[in-house]
Amino acid sequence: MREAVKIKSFPNGIALYLNGELPFEKVLEEVGYKFSDARNFFGSASMALSIEGREVTDMEELMILDAIRENSNLNILCIVGHDDEVNQNYIKALAEIEERPAENTDGQFFKGDLKNREVVETPNSIIILGDIYPGSTVISARNIIILGALHGKAYAGGDGQEGAYIAAFEMEPERLKIGDFKYLPGTRQTKWGIRPKVRPKIAYVKNNRIVMETLTKDFLNTF
């Protein structure tokens, strides 16, 4: 008989292979056991998670995340399908965003796109796996990381936190605000209508204005 749960690694993440024939309760119990047994091996790393082998509901997905958090020190940043080409871009962006110091790790995760003038607001840092469409807004009293495209509005550092930033895999916002500083991008010019190569970018405050830089692991180390 197949194992209830198998754990395998892929770049910047782990994959759970779940037995599709056993009752979910049995599989969930085994998830807790596997991660408890491997607690020291995984440590407190930040990773993406892929769930394979069986279809799970949103509620079952949350129960799996709870089982992992209760039985390990892992920080699961997002759930992806690691064989999907688009998600490979998200994983690449994850690799370039290092774990912040302990006082900045109190954050939350939002999975999905923001459309139709939707607003997400939180007093914590937030990681969004999805796109922010024009007219929609994400607001955080701390930091914002978007593993997707930012085409709407983003406001960070609302609690006066120094060093607050907004990072996105594709940075083309309608408006940014970090603390008391605002950024209104001008019309983007492209030569012969050719779209420039998209690179992850980070926006932060420098010399009393918001600046943008290409987001790399080494650059984020300077914060």
Backbone hydrogen bonds in HBPLUS format (Angstrom, degrees):
<---DONOR---> <-ACCEPTOR-->    atom                        ^
c    i                          cat <-CA-CA->   ^        H-A-AA   ^      H-
h    n   atom  resd res      DA  || num        DHA   H-A  angle D-A-AA Bond
n    s   type  num  typ     dist DA aas  dist angle  dist       angle   num
A0019-ASN N   A0004-ALA O   2.94 MM  15  4.88 161.9  1.97 144.1 141.3     1
A0006-LYS N   A0017-TYR O   2.98 MM  11  5.02 145.0  2.11 135.9 146.2     2
A0017-TYR N   A0006-LYS O   2.84 MM  11  5.02 173.3  1.85 154.5 156.7     3
A0008-LYS N   A0015-ALA O   2.96 MM   7  5.16 164.7  1.98 150.5 155.5     4
A0015-ALA N   A0008-LYS O   2.63 MM   7  5.16 172.3  1.63 159.2 161.7     5
A0010-PHE N   A0013-GLY O   3.02 MM   3  5.29 169.7  2.03 134.6 134.2     6
A0013-GLY N   A0010-PHE O   2.90 MM   3  5.29 151.4  1.99 148.4 140.3     7
A0048-ALA N   A0012-ASN O   3.13 MM  36  6.41 162.9  2.16 140.9 145.9     8
A0014-ILE N   A0048-ALA O   3.02 MM  34  6.51 151.1  2.10 156.0 160.3     9
A0050-SER N   A0014-ILE O   2.94 MM  36  6.29 155.5  2.00 152.7 157.6    10
A0016-LEU N   A0050-SER O   2.74 MM  34  6.11 164.8  1.76 166.6 168.3    11
A0052-GLU N   A0016-LEU O   2.70 MM  36  5.86 173.6  1.71 174.1 171.8    12
A0018-LEU N   A0052-GLU O   2.91 MM  34  6.15 172.7  1.91 149.7 147.3    13
A0026-LYS N   A0023-PRO O   3.10 MM   3  5.48 125.2  2.42 107.0 119.4    14
A0027-VAL N   A0023-PRO O   3.21 MM   4  6.59 158.1  2.26 150.5 156.9    15
A0028-LEU N   A0024-PHE O   2.75 MM   4  5.99 164.3  1.78 162.4 166.5    16
A0029-GLU N   A0025-GLU O   3.03 MM   4  6.18 156.8  2.09 142.3 148.3    17
A0030-GLU N   A0026-LYS O   3.08 MM   4  6.33 150.4  2.17 141.8 149.7    18
A0031-VAL N   A0027-VAL O   2.90 MM   4  6.25 145.6  2.02 148.4 158.6    19
A0032-GLY N   A0028-LEU O   3.16 MM   4  6.51 162.5  2.19 152.9 155.2    20
A0033-TYR N   A0029-GLU O   3.12 MM   4  6.40 157.2  2.17 143.2 149.6    21
A0034-LYS N   A0030-GLU O   2.83 MM   4  6.00 166.3  1.85 154.8 157.9    22
A0035-PHE N   A0031-VAL O   3.09 MM   4  6.29 168.4  2.11 156.5 158.7    23
A0036-SER N   A0032-GLY O   2.99 MM   4  6.05 149.9  2.08 144.2 153.1    24
A0037-ASP N   A0033-TYR O   2.94 MM   4  6.08 157.5  1.99 149.9 155.8    25
A0038-ALA N   A0034-LYS O   3.05 MM   4  6.26 135.3  2.26 135.9 147.9    26
A0039-ARG N   A0036-SER O   3.39 MM   3  5.12 167.1  2.41 102.3 103.2    27
A0041-PHE N   A0038-ALA O   3.05 MM   3  5.11 117.5  2.46  98.2 114.4    28
A0042-PHE N   A0038-ALA O   3.05 MM   4  6.31 162.9  2.08 167.7 169.3    29
A0043-GLY N   A0039-ARG O   3.02 MM   4  6.05 151.4  2.11 147.7 156.3    30
A0075-ASN N   A0045-ALA O   2.95 MM  30  6.14 166.6  1.97 155.1 154.5    31
A0047-MET N   A0075-ASN O   2.99 MM  28  6.31 152.7  2.06 146.7 154.1    32
A0077-LEU N   A0047-MET O   2.83 MM  30  5.83 157.0  1.88 152.3 159.5    33
A0049-LEU N   A0078-CYS O   2.80 MM  29  6.18 154.6  1.87 154.2 162.9    34
A0080-VAL N   A0049-LEU O   2.75 MM  31  6.00 151.4  1.83 144.6 154.5    35
A0061-GLU N   A0057-THR O   2.85 MM   4  6.08 152.4  1.93 149.8 158.0    36
A0062-LEU N   A0058-ASP O   3.03 MM   4  6.34 155.7  2.09 147.0 152.3    37
A0063-MET N   A0059-MET O   3.00 MM   4  6.29 150.9  2.09 144.9 153.4    38
A0064-ILE N   A0060-GLU O   2.92 MM   4  6.20 149.2  2.01 146.8 154.7    39
A0065-LEU N   A0061-GLU O   3.02 MM   4  6.36 159.3  2.07 149.3 154.6    40
A0066-ASP N   A0062-LEU O   2.91 MM   4  6.16 158.1  1.96 148.1 154.1    41
A0067-ALA N   A0063-MET O   2.96 MM   4  6.16 154.5  2.03 142.8 149.5    42
A0068-ILE N   A0064-ILE O   3.00 MM   4  6.30 152.1  2.08 149.3 156.6    43
A0069-ARG N   A0065-LEU O   2.95 MM   4  6.21 163.9  1.98 153.2 157.4    44
A0070-GLU N   A0066-ASP O   2.89 MM   4  6.02 153.9  1.96 150.0 157.0    45
A0071-ASN N   A0067-ALA O   3.22 MM   4  6.17 132.6  2.46 134.1 144.4    46
A0071-ASN N   A0068-ILE O   3.27 MM   3  5.31 136.2  2.47  96.1 107.6    47
A0084-ASP N   A0081-GLY O   2.94 MM   3  5.65 168.2  1.96 129.0 132.7    48
A0088-GLN N   A0084-ASP O   3.09 MM   4  6.42 134.9  2.30 146.0 158.9    49
A0088-GLN N   A0085-GLU O   3.19 MM   3  5.15 131.6  2.44  92.7 105.7    50
A0089-ASN N   A0086-VAL O   2.96 MM   3  5.41 132.3  2.20 107.2 118.9    51
A0090-TYR N   A0086-VAL O   3.38 MM   4  6.88 148.5  2.49 140.4 148.8    52
A0091-ILE N   A0087-ASN O   2.89 MM   4  6.17 159.4  1.94 152.0 156.9    53
A0092-LYS N   A0088-GLN O   2.94 MM   4  6.14 151.1  2.02 141.7 149.8    54
A0093-ALA N   A0089-ASN O   2.97 MM   4  6.27 155.4  2.04 146.1 152.3    55
A0094-LEU N   A0090-TYR O   2.89 MM   4  6.22 152.0  1.97 146.8 155.2    56
A0095-ALA N   A0091-ILE O   3.02 MM   4  6.31 149.1  2.11 145.7 153.1    57
A0096-GLU N   A0093-ALA O   3.01 MM   3  5.22 139.8  2.18 102.1 113.7    58
A0097-ILE N   A0094-LEU O   3.10 MM   3  5.25 164.2  2.12 108.3 113.1    59
A0104-ASN N   A0101-PRO O   2.83 MM   3  5.55 160.8  1.87 126.1 132.8    60
A0105-THR N   A0102-ALA O   3.31 MM   3  5.38 174.6  2.31 111.0 112.1    61
A0107-GLY N   A0105-THR O   2.90 MM   2  5.59 119.5  2.27 113.1  96.0    62
A0108-GLN N   A0125-SER O   2.87 MM  17  6.34 138.7  2.04 139.5 150.9    63
A0127-ILE N   A0108-GLN O   2.91 MM  19  6.34 152.0  1.99 153.4 162.4    64
A0110-PHE N   A0127-ILE O   2.87 MM  17  6.22 157.1  1.92 161.7 163.4    65
A0129-LEU N   A0110-PHE O   2.93 MM  19  6.36 159.2  1.97 160.7 167.6    66
A0112-GLY N   A0129-LEU O   2.96 MM  17  5.98 168.2  1.98 142.4 146.2    67
A0114-LEU N   A0131-ASP O   2.88 MM  17  6.35 159.7  1.92 162.5 168.8    68
A0133-TYR N   A0114-LEU O   2.93 MM  19  5.93 167.4  1.95 162.3 165.8    69
A0118-GLU N   A0115-LYS O   2.96 MM   3  5.58 141.0  2.11 117.3 128.1    70
A0137-THR N   A0118-GLU O   2.94 MM  19  6.44 159.1  1.99 156.6 163.5    71
A0120-VAL N   A0137-THR O   3.01 MM  17  6.49 153.7  2.08 151.5 159.3    72
A0139-ILE N   A0120-VAL O   2.79 MM  19  6.16 159.7  1.83 160.9 166.8    73
A0122-THR N   A0139-ILE O   2.96 MM  17  6.37 146.3  2.08 147.1 157.3    74
A0141-ALA N   A0122-THR O   3.12 MM  19  6.63 145.3  2.24 148.0 158.1    75
A0126-ILE N   A0143-ASN O   3.00 MM  17  6.45 152.6  2.08 149.2 156.3    76
A0145-ILE N   A0126-ILE O   2.94 MM  19  6.28 157.3  1.99 161.8 167.0    77
A0128-ILE N   A0145-ILE O   2.81 MM  17  6.26 160.7  1.85 161.0 167.7    78
A0147-LEU N   A0128-ILE O   2.73 MM  19  5.93 158.8  1.77 164.0 171.6    79
A0132-ILE N   A0149-ALA O   2.78 MM  17  6.15 165.9  1.80 169.3 174.3    80
A0151-HIS N   A0132-ILE O   2.79 MM  19  5.59 156.9  1.85 152.8 160.4    81
A0136-SER N   A0133-TYR O   3.03 MM   3  5.66 162.6  2.07 140.4 144.5    82
A0153-LYS N   A0136-SER O   2.92 MM  17  6.28 168.8  1.94 159.9 163.6    83
A0138-VAL N   A0153-LYS O   3.06 MM  15  6.47 151.1  2.14 143.1 150.3    84
A0155-TYR N   A0138-VAL O   2.98 MM  17  6.44 158.1  2.03 155.9 162.7    85
A0140-SER N   A0155-TYR O   2.82 MM  15  6.23 164.0  1.84 164.9 170.5    86
A0159-ASP N   A0141-ALA O   3.36 MM  18  4.97 166.3  2.38 120.8 118.8    87
A0157-GLY N   A0142-ARG O   2.86 MM  15  4.45 142.5  2.00 126.3 136.7    88
A0144-ILE N   A0165-TYR O   3.14 MM  21  6.54 159.8  2.18 151.1 157.3    89
A0167-ALA N   A0144-ILE O   2.84 MM  23  6.24 161.4  1.88 154.0 159.8    90
A0146-ILE N   A0167-ALA O   2.76 MM  21  6.07 158.2  1.81 145.7 153.2    91
A0169-PHE N   A0146-ILE O   3.04 MM  23  6.49 142.4  2.19 162.4 173.9    92
A0170-GLU N   A0148-GLY O   3.04 MM  22  6.16 138.4  2.21 149.7 143.2    93
A0150-LEU N   A0170-GLU O   2.77 MM  20  6.03 167.3  1.78 173.3 172.3    94
A0172-GLU N   A0150-LEU O   2.97 MM  22  5.68 148.6  2.07 146.9 156.8    95
A0174-GLU N   A0152-GLY O   2.74 MM  22  5.05 162.7  1.77 133.6 139.2    96
A0154-ALA N   A0175-ARG O   3.11 MM  21  6.59 152.0  2.20 151.6 159.8    97
A0177-LYS N   A0154-ALA O   3.01 MM  23  6.50 139.6  2.18 151.3 155.8    98
A0156-ALA N   A0177-LYS O   2.76 MM  21  6.24 156.9  1.82 161.3 166.2    99
A0179-GLY N   A0156-ALA O   2.90 MM  23  6.40 159.3  1.95 151.9 152.0   100
A0160-GLY N   A0157-GLY O   3.10 MM   3  5.48 155.9  2.16 118.9 120.0   101
A0166-ILE N   A0203-ALA O   2.98 MM  37  5.14 154.6  2.04 144.5 151.5   102
A0203-ALA N   A0166-ILE O   2.72 MM  37  5.14 162.6  1.75 152.9 159.0   103
A0168-ALA N   A0201-LYS O   2.95 MM  33  5.66 158.4  2.00 159.7 166.4   104
A0201-LYS N   A0168-ALA O   2.91 MM  33  5.66 158.8  1.96 165.8 166.6   105
A0176-LEU N   A0183-TYR O   3.01 MM   7  4.97 161.8  2.04 147.2 150.9   106
A0183-TYR N   A0176-LEU O   2.84 MM   7  4.97 150.7  1.93 149.9 144.5   107
A0178-ILE N   A0181-PHE O   2.90 MM   3  5.37 153.3  1.97 154.4 161.6   108
A0181-PHE N   A0178-ILE O   3.06 MM   3  5.37 161.8  2.09 130.5 130.1   109
A0194-ILE N   A0191-LYS O   3.01 MM   3  5.72 169.5  2.02 122.7 126.2   110
A0215-LEU N   A0200-PRO O   2.71 MM  15  5.26 171.4  1.72 131.5 134.0   111
A0202-ILE N   A0213-GLU O   2.88 MM  11  5.49 157.3  1.93 158.0 165.6   112
A0213-GLU N   A0202-ILE O   2.97 MM  11  5.49 155.7  2.03 151.7 159.2   113
A0204-TYR N   A0211-VAL O   3.07 MM   7  5.74 153.8  2.14 155.1 163.3   114
A0211-VAL N   A0204-TYR O   2.88 MM   7  5.74 163.2  1.91 171.1 173.0   115
A0206-LYS N   A0209-ARG O   2.80 MM   3  5.51 168.3  1.82 162.5 162.0   116
A0209-ARG N   A0206-LYS O   3.19 MM   3  5.51 135.3  2.40 106.3 117.2   117
A0220-LEU N   A0216-THR O   3.04 MM   4  6.28 163.6  2.07 153.7 157.2   118
A0221-ASN N   A0217-LYS O   3.22 MM   4  6.45 137.0  2.42 140.6 151.4   119
A0221-ASN N   A0218-ASP O   3.23 MM   3  5.19 131.2  2.48  92.9 105.7   120
A0222-THR N   A0219-PHE O   2.99 MM   3  5.58 157.4  2.04 115.2 122.0   121
A0223-PHE N   A0220-LEU O   3.22 MM   3  5.72 167.6  2.23 114.9 118.7   122
